[in-house]
Amino acid sequence: MVDNRKISIIGGGGHIGLPLSVLLFNQGYKVNLVDINKQNLQLIKKGKAPFYEKDIEKHLKKTIQNKRFETSHVLETIKDSKFIFICIGTPISKKLRPDLKKFFNLIISVKKIMNNNSHLIIRSSIAPGTFRKIFKALNKNNTFTNLSYCPERVLQGQSMIELSRIPQIISSYNLKTLKHVKKLFSKLCKTVLVCKPEEAEMAKILSNAYRYMNFSIANQFFQICDQNDLSFEKIRRLMSFNYSRASGLAASGFVGGPCLMKDTMQLNYLAKNKKNLLKLSYEVNENLPKYIVSKIKKIKNYKSKKVCILGKTFKANNDDLRGSKSLDLIRILKKNKIKHEVYEPNLEKKSKKKINSMIDSSHIIVLATPHKEFKKIKISKNKVLIDTSGFFLK
Ligand SMILES: NC(=O)c1ccc[n+]([C@@H]2O[C@H](COP(=O)([O-])OP(=O)(O)OC[C@H]3O[C@@H](n4cnc5c(N)ncnc54)[C@H](O)[C@@H]3O)[C@@H](O)[C@H]2O)c1
């Protein structure tokens, strides 16, 4: 028997699954959060978020007091759910190709357990063509078509605010499923956009590739300006002031995280022409830490000097280290035996005295992640400042 109020979120302990679980709970659904990470489940059970997500803990405090919110590491608990979301990662291999073995295996296991009248919703980002493959695998004997693809498009850390504001793209080959899914998402957000699964897949991947490539343009310009002793950020502001044609140009800086590079490379894998902008963007963004080290190596007696790196996480005001370019920078500095120290306010608190002494004892300061805390830091003129994003520009 299917329980019409029950929704299972597989990968519910993750960055995408957890906010979605909480918001569905807020809409009155019975939420079953399924995740293999038992440590994170323990935290969630105590009303604590395993990672930074703005405002989520005040909502989690309500879920722990309510029987409508359950957590489990056992897949069988999805059995009687009307909707089942798949929110697990969709990684790429070291060779930059989609690596979906675990993703496919999970979906096959889910299909064996779930009720055929329930609806399976893929929320993870998938490359164009993946939905059709999954659909074929699940519908081998013409028994199951209740599959939809409804991609997540929020900015990490802002899910609780953005989920209701961003138009939700939904897609399926089955019109009945589409109707049910539309009704569900209409409770979460104002606008629901319906399209074909292939269009939804492409829209999600192109959005991420577009952002990644836009950052690579900025990073390319940053290097050219820097080589000419000019501040790219100052010029970017000059270009875009009351001039809308240049307003879409991103700020420069390290591009990390679990999505942008990964999705751009999923697209590159599909692209027939391998001499394309996607791969060039990858080279520009991925090589920015190397460019910074090459600058450091031009400083006289650089081996006797210490580098202070401000920021370790992949994005500002967040605690997530996934795909962080600051970590790449640290690795290259280590390899080159260049002395360095890192300050990451979102992972360890340091006293003002300690921060000041870190800055004072360093000759070179690299701004890796533009956290708001760094605004208070004063850097004297006798230091070499390498500011990847123009953060310290007044
Ligand atoms: N992070 C973002 O900002 C963002 C935005 C849009 C889309 N996405 C996409 O969403 C997907 C998930 O990303 P994420 O950042 O939430 O990843 P995540 O690693 O934070 O979360 C994935 C969760 O799935 C769990 N998991 C893995 N295998 C499982 C299994 N077999 N059964 C149950 N749980 C399992 C993990 O323990 C983890 O908690 C990816 O496809 C990503 O590209 C992410």
The ligand as a Gaussian input file, in Angstrom:
#p B3LYP/6-31G(d) Opt

LIG

0 1
 N       25.640000      21.065000      -4.103000
 C       24.969000      21.849000      -4.940000
 O       24.961000      23.070000      -4.827000
 C       24.148000      21.249000      -6.080000
 C       23.279000      22.086000      -6.792000
 C       22.495000      21.541000      -7.803000
 C       22.619000      20.191000      -8.115000
 N       23.500000      19.403000      -7.431000
 C       23.589000      17.978000      -7.801000
 O       22.937000      17.233000      -6.782000
 C       23.561000      15.955000      -6.601000
 C       23.956000      15.782000      -5.158000
 O       24.878000      16.785000      -4.804000
 P       25.160000      17.157000      -3.279000
 O       26.030000      18.367000      -3.301000
 O       23.901000      17.185000      -2.508000
 O       26.022000      15.883000      -2.835000
 P       26.284000      15.411000      -1.314000
 O       27.492000      14.546000      -1.383000
 O       26.273000      16.578000      -0.418000
 O       25.010000      14.521000      -0.988000
 C       24.807000      13.248000      -1.473000
 C       24.327000      12.373000      -0.327000
 O       23.975000      11.094000      -0.866000
 C       24.358000      10.113000       0.099000
 N       24.447000       8.815000      -0.612000
 C       25.383000       8.403000      -1.491000
 N       25.075000       7.163000      -1.928000
 C       23.923000       6.799000      -1.309000
 C       23.108000       5.631000      -1.347000
 N       23.434000       4.592000      -2.109000
 N       21.995000       5.594000      -0.570000
 C       21.662000       6.651000       0.216000
 N       22.395000       7.779000       0.300000
 C       23.512000       7.856000      -0.461000
 C       25.666000      10.620000       0.649000
 O       25.964000      10.034000       1.892000
 C       25.376000      12.132000       0.749000
 O       24.848000      12.477000       2.012000
 C       24.714000      15.930000      -7.612000
 O       24.276000      15.345000      -8.815000
 C       24.995000      17.406000      -7.842000
 O       25.620000      17.638000      -9.089000
 C       24.232000      19.902000      -6.397000

